[in-house]
Amino acid sequence: MSHHEADPAGSAEVQPVSDANPPIARNSPIANGKKSSRRIFRIVGPAAVLLIAAALVFLKRGAVPTAESPVVSIPGASPAVLDLLQDLRSRVERQPDSASAWGDYGLCLMQHERPREALTCFQQALQRESDNPAWHYLSGVILEQTSLEQAVAALQRTIELRRDSAVARLRLASALMTLGQLQQASEHLEQVRSQLPGAAEGWVQGVRIARLSGQPELAESLLAEARRVQAVTSVLLREVASAELQRGRAEVAAALLDEATRAPLPRPLPDPWLERSRAFDVSGVVASQQADQQRQQGLLDQAVRTLSTLSRRFPERSRPTLNLALALREQGRIAEAVSELEQLTTRFPADPLVRFHLAVTLAQTGQTEMAMQHLNTCLTQKSDYGMARAVLGDLLDSQGQVDAAIAAYQRAVTDSPEEPWIRFGFVELLLRHSRNVAAAEQLVAASLVVDGDQTAAQTELKRLQSLVDQHKPQSPPPSSPTPP
C-alpha cells in the first residue's frame, strides 16, 4: 500500500454535552415559578435550536456518503475465493469509514474480474483518502475500458500525487494517444524515457506517435537512442519497420523485421499497484495462468518468481513447484530443477508426472540409469503413460538396446495414438537404425493426427518428411539400349 495510507480510522463519536435533566439549584430562577421558566425558555429555546441545527450541518458536511458494499456472484469460483470475498465485504460493513477496507475489497473484486463493482469500491476509498494515488490509478485502469476521458482524469491525478510513477505515465500516454492528443502523450513519454531509459514501452509508444503524427522519420532516431541504452525489443523493431514502410523504404523495413525474429521480447514495467491485487488470488489460478504466459513469452525470470511465490503459498499442491522446476530447467538451472523435483517425489511419491519430469531432467545431466529407474516407477504408477514410455525408448536406444527401444516406442504409440510427437520420436529412432520403410509408415500415421493450427508440429513433420525422402532407395537409372 502507498505510504499515504494510514491505519483505518474509526467513525467519530459525539459525546453528550449535558444530561437531559440537569440538577436545579435551590436558588435558581427556574425554581421560583412558571413565569421565570417561560422567560428563560424564550431565551434558551431559540439558541438550542440554532445549536442543534449547526451540529447537524457540521455532521452532514463531515460525513462521507457510504454506498452499499457490492455483493457479487462468481459461478464456479473456489470456496477459498468466495470466503475471501465475504470476509472482505464483512470488513467493509464493520469499517465503512476505512479507505483500506474499501480498497482491499475492490482489489479482490478486480482480481476476480468484477471491474464495475471494484470501481465502486475504489471510488468509496477515494472519498475517504483522496490523496492516495493508488485509488486514482486503479480507478483509471478500469475506466480505460469504459471512458477514456475519465481514465485520463484519474491517471493525471495519479501523476500529480506520484510524479515518479512511470507505469501511470505510460498508461496516460496510451490513453491520450487514442484520444488523438499526441503532443501531450509525447511529453509524458519523454519523461518516462528520461527517468527509465531501459523501459522498452517508452520507445515503442514514441515510434507509434511518430507514425501517427506523420513524422515517420523520427522513428529512425528513436531506434538509434534505444540501441544506445539497450532497450531494443522485437516489438520496437516491428514498429520502426512500419514507419520505414510509411517512408517507402521497403528494404530497410525487411531488414528490421528479420532482426525482430532474433530480438528479445519486451519486459513490462513492474506495476506495484496492480501487483497488490494478486495477493487476493487465494486459489492461485490467476497467478498460474500468468506464469504460463510468462514462460510462453520467454520471461523466465518473472515466471520463476511467480512460481516460487505459488510454491510457498500452496505447499499442499504439487503443480506450482513442478512448474517452478520446469521453468528452472528452461533457464538452464538444471541442478536447482533436480533439487525441486527430488523434494517433490518425497512429498508426492505417487504422482507420475513428477517422476516423469525428474527422469527427463536427470537424463539431461547424463544420469541415464537413475532416469530410467524413475521412468519405470512412473510407468508402474501409470502404465499407459505414452510419453514416459517414449522417453524410456530413447534412453534404451542410447544404451544400445535397440530392440527394447523399438518395443517401448511401439507400446507408446499404442497407448497415445493421437500424440504426434511420440510418432516423431519413433520416426527418428527408426531412421537412425535404417528401418526406413517403417519410419515412412510412422510418418504417414503422424501426419494424420497433426492439426492445421499446430504450427510447431507442422514444421517438424516437414523436417522429418525431408529426412525420410533422403533415405528412400534410389531407383537405378534406366539402362541404355544395346546397339545392334
C-alpha positions as CSV (number, residue, x, y, z in Angstrom):
1,M,0.0,0.0,0.0
2,S,1.1,3.5,-0.6
3,H,2.8,5.5,2.1
4,H,-0.2,7.8,2.0
5,E,-2.4,5.2,3.6
6,A,-2.8,5.3,7.3
7,D,-4.4,2.9,9.6
8,P,-8.2,2.7,9.2
9,A,-9.8,5.4,11.3
10,G,-13.0,4.7,13.2
11,S,-16.0,6.9,13.0
12,A,-16.1,9.9,15.3
13,E,-18.2,9.6,18.4
14,V,-20.3,12.6,19.5
15,Q,-20.2,12.8,23.3
16,P,-23.3,14.4,25.1
17,V,-22.6,17.9,26.4
18,S,-25.0,17.7,29.3
19,D,-27.6,15.4,30.9
20,A,-31.2,15.7,29.6
21,N,-32.3,16.8,33.1
22,P,-29.6,18.9,34.8
23,P,-29.9,19.4,38.5
24,I,-31.7,22.6,39.6
25,A,-30.0,24.8,42.1
26,R,-32.0,25.7,45.2
27,N,-32.0,29.4,44.5
28,S,-32.4,29.1,40.7
29,P,-34.9,31.3,39.0
30,I,-36.4,28.2,37.5
31,A,-37.4,27.1,41.0
32,N,-39.2,30.4,41.6
33,G,-42.3,29.8,39.3
34,K,-43.7,29.3,35.9
35,K,-43.2,32.9,34.8
36,S,-39.4,32.8,35.2
37,S,-39.5,29.4,33.4
38,R,-41.3,30.7,30.4
39,R,-39.0,33.7,30.2
40,I,-35.9,31.6,30.2
41,F,-37.4,29.2,27.6
42,R,-37.9,32.1,25.3
43,I,-34.2,32.9,25.6
44,V,-32.7,29.4,25.7
45,G,-35.1,27.7,23.2
46,P,-34.1,29.5,20.0
47,A,-30.4,29.2,21.0
48,A,-30.8,25.5,21.5
49,V,-32.5,25.1,18.1
50,L,-29.6,27.0,16.5
51,L,-27.0,24.9,18.2
52,I,-28.7,21.7,17.1
53,A,-29.1,23.0,13.5
54,A,-25.4,23.9,13.4
55,A,-24.4,20.5,14.8
56,L,-26.5,18.8,12.1
57,V,-24.9,20.9,9.4
58,F,-21.4,20.1,10.8
59,L,-22.1,16.4,10.9
60,K,-23.6,16.5,7.4
61,R,-20.5,18.2,6.0
62,G,-18.1,15.9,7.7
63,A,-19.8,12.6,6.9
64,V,-18.7,10.6,3.9
65,P,-21.6,9.1,1.9
66,T,-21.5,5.4,2.0
67,A,-22.5,3.2,-0.9
68,E,-23.8,-0.3,-0.2
69,S,-20.9,-2.7,-0.5
70,P,-21.2,-4.7,-3.7
71,V,-22.4,-8.3,-3.5
72,V,-21.1,-10.5,-6.3
73,S,-21.7,-14.0,-7.6
74,I,-18.9,-15.8,-9.3
75,P,-20.1,-19.1,-10.8
76,G,-17.6,-21.9,-10.5
77,A,-15.3,-19.9,-8.1
78,S,-13.5,-22.0,-5.5
79,P,-14.7,-21.9,-1.9
80,A,-11.5,-20.0,-0.9
81,V,-12.4,-17.2,-3.3
82,L,-16.0,-17.0,-2.1
83,D,-14.9,-17.0,1.5
84,L,-12.3,-14.2,0.9
85,L,-14.9,-12.0,-0.9
86,Q,-17.3,-12.5,2.0
87,D,-14.6,-11.7,4.6
88,L,-13.6,-8.5,2.8
89,R,-17.2,-7.4,2.4
90,S,-17.8,-8.0,6.1
91,R,-14.8,-5.9,6.9
92,V,-16.3,-3.0,4.8
93,E,-19.5,-3.3,6.7
94,R,-17.7,-3.3,10.0
95,Q,-15.4,-0.4,9.0
96,P,-17.4,1.7,6.5
97,D,-15.1,4.7,7.0
98,S,-11.9,2.8,6.2
99,A,-10.3,3.5,2.8
100,S,-8.2,0.4,3.3
101,A,-11.2,-1.8,3.7
102,W,-12.9,-0.5,0.6
103,G,-9.7,-0.6,-1.4
104,D,-8.9,-4.2,-0.4
105,Y,-12.4,-5.3,-1.3
106,G,-12.0,-3.5,-4.7
107,L,-8.6,-5.2,-5.3
108,C,-10.1,-8.6,-4.7
109,L,-13.1,-7.9,-7.0
110,M,-10.7,-6.6,-9.7
111,Q,-8.5,-9.7,-9.4
112,H,-11.6,-11.9,-9.9
113,E,-12.8,-9.9,-12.9
114,R,-15.6,-7.8,-11.4
115,P,-14.4,-4.4,-12.6
116,R,-17.7,-2.5,-12.2
117,E,-18.0,-3.5,-8.5
118,A,-14.3,-2.9,-8.0
119,L,-14.7,0.7,-9.4
120,T,-17.4,1.4,-6.8
121,C,-15.1,0.3,-4.1
122,F,-12.2,2.4,-5.3
123,Q,-14.5,5.5,-5.6
124,Q,-15.5,4.9,-2.0
125,A,-11.9,4.6,-0.9
126,L,-11.2,7.9,-2.7
127,Q,-13.9,9.7,-0.8
128,R,-12.1,8.7,2.4
129,E,-8.5,9.1,1.2
130,S,-8.4,11.4,-1.7
131,D,-4.6,11.9,-1.6
132,N,-3.8,8.2,-2.1
133,P,-2.6,7.8,-5.7
134,A,-3.4,4.0,-5.7
135,W,-7.2,4.6,-5.7
136,H,-6.9,7.1,-8.6
137,Y,-4.7,4.8,-10.6
138,L,-6.8,1.6,-10.1
139,S,-9.9,3.6,-11.0
140,G,-8.1,4.8,-14.1
141,V,-7.2,1.2,-15.1
142,I,-10.8,0.2,-15.0
143,L,-12.1,3.3,-16.7
144,E,-9.8,2.7,-19.7
145,Q,-12.4,0.1,-20.8
146,T,-15.4,2.4,-20.5
147,S,-14.4,6.1,-20.6
148,L,-11.0,7.2,-21.8
149,E,-11.7,10.8,-20.8
150,Q,-12.5,9.7,-17.2
151,A,-9.4,7.4,-17.3
152,V,-7.2,10.3,-18.3
153,A,-8.5,12.5,-15.5
154,A,-7.8,9.7,-13.0
155,L,-4.3,9.0,-14.3
156,Q,-3.5,12.7,-14.4
157,R,-4.4,12.9,-10.7
158,T,-2.3,9.9,-10.0
159,I,0.8,11.6,-11.5
160,E,0.1,14.8,-9.6
161,L,0.3,12.8,-6.4
162,R,3.2,10.5,-7.6
163,R,5.2,12.2,-10.3
164,D,7.8,9.4,-10.5
165,S,5.2,6.7,-11.5
166,A,6.3,5.5,-14.9
167,V,3.5,3.0,-15.2
168,A,0.9,5.7,-14.7
169,R,2.6,7.9,-17.3
170,L,2.7,5.1,-19.8
171,R,-1.0,4.3,-19.3
172,L,-1.8,8.0,-19.6
173,A,0.3,8.4,-22.7
174,S,-1.5,5.5,-24.3
175,A,-5.0,6.9,-23.4
176,L,-4.0,10.3,-24.7
177,M,-2.7,8.8,-27.9
178,T,-6.0,7.0,-28.5
179,L,-7.8,10.3,-28.0
180,G,-5.6,12.0,-30.6
181,Q,-3.8,14.2,-28.1
182,L,-0.4,13.3,-29.4
183,Q,1.6,16.2,-28.2
184,Q,0.6,15.6,-24.5
185,A,1.2,11.9,-24.9
186,S,4.7,12.6,-26.3
187,E,5.6,14.8,-23.4
188,H,4.8,12.1,-20.9
189,L,6.8,9.5,-22.9
190,E,9.8,11.8,-22.9
191,Q,9.7,11.9,-19.1
192,V,9.4,8.1,-19.0
193,R,12.4,7.7,-21.3
194,S,14.4,10.2,-19.3
195,Q,13.5,8.5,-16.0
196,L,13.8,4.9,-17.2
197,P,15.7,4.8,-20.5
198,G,15.7,1.0,-20.5
199,A,11.9,0.8,-20.4
200,A,11.1,-0.6,-23.9
201,E,7.4,0.6,-23.9
202,G,8.5,4.2,-23.8
203,W,10.4,3.8,-27.1
204,V,7.6,1.7,-28.7
205,Q,4.9,4.3,-28.0
206,G,7.3,7.1,-29.1
207,V,7.6,5.4,-32.5
208,R,3.8,5.0,-32.8
209,I,3.3,8.7,-32.1
210,A,5.9,9.5,-34.8
211,R,3.9,7.4,-37.3
212,L,0.5,8.8,-36.3
213,S,1.7,12.4,-36.4
214,G,3.0,11.9,-40.0
215,Q,6.7,12.1,-38.9
216,P,7.9,8.5,-39.5
217,E,11.5,9.8,-40.0
218,L,11.7,10.3,-36.2
219,A,11.4,6.6,-35.7
220,E,15.0,6.1,-37.0
221,S,16.5,8.4,-34.4
222,L,14.3,6.9,-31.6
223,L,15.6,3.4,-32.6
224,A,19.2,4.7,-32.5
225,E,18.7,6.0,-29.0
226,A,17.0,2.8,-27.9
227,R,20.0,0.8,-29.2
228,R,22.3,3.1,-27.2
229,V,20.5,2.3,-23.9
230,Q,19.9,-1.4,-24.9
231,A,16.2,-1.1,-25.0
232,V,15.6,-2.7,-28.4
233,T,12.9,-5.4,-28.5
234,S,11.1,-7.3,-31.2
235,V,8.1,-5.1,-30.8
236,L,10.1,-1.9,-31.2
237,L,11.8,-3.2,-34.4
238,R,8.4,-4.1,-35.9
239,E,7.1,-0.6,-35.1
240,V,10.1,1.0,-36.7
241,A,9.7,-1.3,-39.7
242,S,6.1,0.0,-40.1
243,A,7.5,3.6,-40.0
244,E,10.1,2.8,-42.7
245,L,7.4,1.3,-44.9
246,Q,5.5,4.5,-44.4
247,R,8.6,6.3,-45.7
248,G,8.8,3.9,-48.7
249,R,12.0,2.2,-47.5
250,A,10.9,-1.4,-48.0
251,E,14.5,-2.8,-47.9
252,V,15.2,-1.2,-44.5
253,A,11.8,-2.4,-43.2
254,A,12.6,-6.0,-44.3
255,A,16.0,-5.9,-42.5
256,L,14.3,-4.7,-39.3
257,L,11.6,-7.4,-39.5
258,D,14.3,-10.0,-39.9
259,E,16.2,-8.6,-36.9
260,A,13.0,-8.7,-34.9
261,T,12.9,-12.5,-35.2
262,R,16.0,-12.7,-33.1
263,A,15.4,-9.7,-30.7
264,P,14.2,-10.2,-27.1
265,L,10.5,-9.9,-26.2
266,P,9.6,-6.7,-24.2
267,R,9.6,-6.9,-20.4
268,P,6.7,-5.0,-18.8
269,L,7.5,-2.5,-16.1
270,P,6.7,-3.6,-12.6
271,D,3.3,-2.3,-11.6
272,P,3.2,-2.2,-7.7
273,W,-0.5,-1.1,-7.5
274,L,-1.8,-3.9,-9.8
275,E,0.6,-6.3,-8.2
276,R,-1.3,-5.8,-4.9
277,S,-4.4,-7.3,-6.5
278,R,-2.6,-10.7,-6.9
279,A,-2.4,-11.0,-3.2
280,F,-6.1,-11.7,-3.3
281,D,-5.8,-14.7,-5.7
282,V,-6.3,-17.2,-2.9
283,S,-6.8,-20.1,-5.3
284,G,-3.6,-19.5,-7.3
285,V,-5.4,-20.0,-10.6
286,V,-4.8,-16.5,-11.9
287,A,-1.1,-16.5,-10.9
288,S,-0.6,-19.9,-12.5
289,Q,-2.0,-18.5,-15.8
290,Q,0.2,-15.5,-15.5
291,A,3.3,-17.8,-15.0
292,D,2.3,-19.9,-18.1
293,Q,2.1,-16.7,-20.2
294,Q,5.5,-15.5,-18.9
295,R,7.0,-18.8,-19.8
296,Q,5.5,-18.7,-23.3
297,Q,6.8,-15.2,-23.8
298,G,10.3,-16.2,-22.7
299,L,10.1,-14.1,-19.5
300,L,11.6,-17.0,-17.5
301,D,13.0,-14.8,-14.6
302,Q,9.5,-13.4,-14.0
303,A,7.9,-16.9,-14.3
304,V,10.4,-18.3,-11.7
305,R,9.5,-15.5,-9.3
306,T,5.7,-16.1,-9.8
307,L,6.0,-19.8,-9.4
308,S,8.3,-19.5,-6.4
309,T,5.6,-17.5,-4.7
310,L,2.9,-20.0,-5.6
311,S,5.1,-22.9,-4.4
312,R,5.5,-21.3,-1.0
313,R,1.8,-20.3,-0.7
314,F,0.5,-23.8,-1.7
315,P,2.8,-26.4,-0.3
316,E,0.0,-28.9,-0.3
317,R,-0.1,-28.8,-4.2
318,S,2.5,-30.4,-6.4
319,R,1.9,-28.3,-9.6
320,P,3.3,-24.9,-8.5
321,T,6.6,-26.5,-7.5
322,L,6.6,-28.8,-10.6
323,N,6.1,-25.8,-12.9
324,L,8.8,-23.9,-11.0
325,A,11.2,-26.8,-11.7
326,L,10.3,-26.8,-15.4
327,A,11.0,-23.0,-15.6
328,L,14.3,-23.5,-13.8
329,R,15.2,-26.3,-16.3
330,E,14.3,-24.0,-19.2
331,Q,16.7,-21.4,-17.8
332,G,19.4,-24.0,-17.7
333,R,19.5,-24.2,-13.9
334,I,19.4,-28.0,-14.0
335,A,20.8,-28.7,-10.6
336,E,18.1,-26.5,-8.9
337,A,15.4,-28.1,-11.0
338,V,16.6,-31.6,-10.0
339,S,16.6,-30.5,-6.3
340,E,13.0,-29.2,-6.5
341,L,11.8,-32.3,-8.3
342,E,13.5,-34.7,-5.9
343,Q,11.8,-32.9,-3.0
344,L,8.5,-33.3,-4.8
345,T,8.9,-37.0,-5.2
346,T,9.3,-37.2,-1.4
347,R,6.2,-35.1,-0.8
348,F,4.2,-36.7,-3.7
349,P,5.6,-40.1,-4.2
350,A,2.5,-41.4,-6.1
351,D,2.5,-38.5,-8.7
352,P,3.7,-40.0,-12.1
353,L,4.1,-36.6,-13.7
354,V,6.7,-35.6,-11.0
355,R,8.6,-38.8,-11.7
356,F,8.5,-38.2,-15.4
357,H,9.9,-34.8,-15.3
358,L,12.6,-35.8,-12.8
359,A,13.6,-38.5,-15.2
360,V,13.8,-36.2,-18.1
361,T,15.8,-33.6,-16.1
362,L,18.2,-36.3,-14.8
363,A,18.7,-37.6,-18.4
364,Q,19.8,-34.1,-19.4
365,T,22.6,-34.3,-16.9
366,G,23.7,-37.7,-18.2
367,Q,22.3,-39.7,-15.2
368,T,20.7,-42.3,-17.5
369,E,20.4,-45.2,-15.1
370,M,18.8,-43.0,-12.4
371,A,16.4,-41.5,-15.1
372,M,15.4,-45.0,-16.2
373,Q,14.6,-46.0,-12.6
374,H,12.3,-43.1,-12.2
375,L,10.6,-43.8,-15.6
376,N,10.0,-47.4,-14.6
377,T,8.4,-46.2,-11.3
378,C,6.3,-43.7,-13.3
379,L,5.1,-46.4,-15.6
380,T,4.3,-48.6,-12.7
381,Q,2.0,-45.8,-11.4
382,K,0.5,-45.1,-14.8
383,S,1.1,-47.9,-17.3
384,D,-0.5,-46.1,-20.3
385,Y,1.7,-43.0,-20.0
386,G,2.8,-42.9,-23.6
387,M,5.3,-40.0,-23.4
388,A,7.1,-41.6,-20.5
389,R,7.5,-44.9,-22.4
390,A,8.8,-42.9,-25.5
391,V,11.4,-41.2,-23.4
392,L,12.3,-44.7,-21.9
393,G,12.7,-45.9,-25.5
394,D,15.2,-43.1,-26.2
395,L,17.3,-43.9,-23.1
396,L,17.3,-47.6,-24.0
397,D,18.5,-46.7,-27.5
398,S,21.3,-44.6,-26.0
399,Q,22.5,-47.7,-24.2
400,G,22.5,-49.8,-27.3
401,Q,19.3,-51.7,-26.6
402,V,17.7,-51.1,-30.0
403,D,15.1,-53.8,-30.0
404,A,13.9,-52.9,-26.5
405,A,13.8,-49.2,-27.6
406,I,11.6,-50.0,-30.6
407,A,9.3,-52.2,-28.4
408,A,9.0,-49.3,-26.0
409,Y,8.0,-46.9,-28.8
410,Q,5.5,-49.3,-30.3
411,R,3.8,-49.5,-26.9
412,A,3.9,-45.7,-26.5
413,V,2.2,-45.3,-29.9
414,T,-0.5,-47.8,-28.9
415,D,-1.1,-46.0,-25.6
416,S,-1.1,-42.5,-27.1
417,P,-2.1,-42.8,-30.7
418,E,-3.2,-39.2,-31.1
419,E,0.2,-37.7,-29.8
420,P,2.2,-36.7,-32.9
421,W,5.4,-36.1,-31.0
422,I,5.7,-39.7,-29.9
423,R,5.4,-40.8,-33.5
424,F,8.0,-38.1,-34.5
425,G,10.4,-39.6,-32.0
426,F,9.7,-43.1,-33.3
427,V,10.4,-42.0,-36.9
428,E,13.9,-40.6,-35.8
429,L,14.7,-43.8,-33.9
430,L,13.8,-46.0,-36.9
431,L,15.8,-43.8,-39.3
432,R,18.8,-44.0,-37.0
433,H,18.8,-47.8,-37.4
434,S,17.9,-47.8,-41.1
435,R,14.4,-49.0,-40.6
436,N,13.4,-46.7,-43.4
437,V,10.1,-48.3,-44.6
438,A,8.8,-48.5,-41.0
439,A,9.9,-44.8,-40.5
440,A,7.9,-43.8,-43.6
441,E,4.8,-45.6,-42.3
442,Q,5.0,-43.9,-38.9
443,L,5.4,-40.6,-40.5
444,V,2.2,-41.1,-42.6
445,A,0.4,-42.0,-39.4
446,A,1.8,-38.9,-37.7
447,S,0.6,-36.7,-40.5
448,L,-3.0,-37.9,-39.9
449,V,-3.0,-36.6,-36.3
450,V,-1.4,-33.2,-36.8
451,D,-3.9,-30.4,-36.8
452,G,-3.6,-27.4,-39.2
453,D,-3.1,-25.0,-36.3
454,Q,-0.3,-26.9,-34.7
455,T,2.5,-24.8,-36.2
456,A,5.4,-26.5,-34.4
457,A,4.2,-30.0,-35.3
458,Q,3.7,-29.0,-38.9
459,T,7.2,-27.7,-39.1
460,E,8.6,-30.9,-37.5
461,L,6.5,-33.0,-39.9
462,K,8.1,-31.3,-42.9
463,R,11.6,-31.7,-41.5
464,L,11.1,-35.4,-40.9
465,Q,9.5,-35.9,-44.4
466,S,12.7,-34.4,-45.9
467,L,14.8,-36.9,-43.9
468,V,12.6,-39.8,-44.9
469,D,12.8,-38.7,-48.6
470,Q,16.6,-38.7,-48.3
471,H,16.6,-42.3,-47.0
472,K,14.4,-43.6,-49.8
473,P,16.2,-46.1,-52.0
474,Q,17.2,-44.6,-55.3
475,S,15.8,-46.2,-58.4
476,P,18.5,-47.4,-60.8
477,P,18.9,-45.2,-63.9
478,P,17.3,-46.7,-67.0
479,S,19.7,-48.8,-68.9
480,S,20.8,-47.7,-72.4
481,P,19.5,-49.7,-75.2
482,T,22.1,-52.2,-76.6
483,P,23.2,-51.1,-80.0
484,P,22.5,-53.6,-82.8
